[in-house]
Amino acid sequence: MTRAARTAPAVQGEAAPTAASPFWIDPDSDAAQQASRWEREGRSADAKALKRIADRAVAVWPAAENPEPQIRRAVRGATAGKRTAVFVAYNIPHRDCGLYSAGGAPDGQSYRDWIDGFAAAIGDAEAIVVLEPDAVPHVADGCTPSEHHAERYELLTHAVGRLKRQPHTRVYVDAGNPDWISDPAKIADALQRAGVGAADGFSLNVSNFQTNDTVKAYGTRLAGLLGETHFTVDTSRNGAGPLPGNRDEAWCNPPGRALGTPPTTNTGNELVDAFLWIKRPGESDGPCRGGPAAGTWWPEYALGLARRAKG
């Protein structure tokens, strides 16, 4: 994903919210398995630190091929615990402009079929879906070629409508982050064309590091352009803010970052429906700074995020 870094000093992470998280926690996540492994190996301090990830709700990114089993597993766990499952739909054609997370469905009909299976697997469960990180911002910034714009808007609108047919599913269309498209007016029209009016709102800061205050201020401006539409914020790795300085690939595995506010609906802002961990902390952004392929679990990076977290 293309992510520019804001030039700003690092800030300390926010304290844990007082309200219990309503979201499902995967007991068999990479972080949970790693913590158990380190405990067996005698790395008790590291295992304890990693529980700051393992014991918190992280979004599920279902596979492009056959996503239903992953979704149904999360739904079963969430329903049994009377929790809400959080998902990311990330399979739009021509995804990520051919960069580290390139791929997506081969054509529009394949994507419609994928979304249909995705939605059907959620069923009647309580769920949140963050829809297609980067898809709208990449149209707004021109990275996605113009010949794909009309189809992308149609597919996103279709996806919103299909997911909203599920009675307890909330949908948030991704809108990038404040350092990517700094003027919210430049993305508001694109979001409207992508069907945000039929969704529950938009999402901000997915896989990025902008501080809560920066994102909330930006989101409030954007919400005002969209009829006071609500939004969610990815706080998974923003506890130390973005990497200072204009450095290449500051969005990709930046050093010195920290976990942010744990997932909660107790945001203290009537426009912010939830702080969520959308990016899975400890999964690589791509093959930069010694990292593995995008989406691959990287325990050393995860441990650094956890150690530097506040609280």
Secondary structure, DSSP 4 states (H G I P E B T S, - for coil): ---PPP-----PPPPPPSSPP-B---TT-HHHHHHHHHHHTT-HHHHHHHHHHHTS---B---SS--HHHHHHHHHHHHHTT-BEEEEE---TTBGGGSTT-B--SSHHHHHHHHHHHHHHHTTS-EEEEE-TTHHHHHHTT-S-GGGHHHHHHHHHHHHHHHTTSTTEEEEEE---TTTS--THHHHHHHHHTTGGGSSEEEE-TT----HHHHHHHHHHHHHHTTS--EEEE-TTBTT-SPSSS-TTTTSS-TT-B--SPSBS--S-TTEEEEE--S-TTB-SSSSTT--STT-B-HHHHHHHHHT---
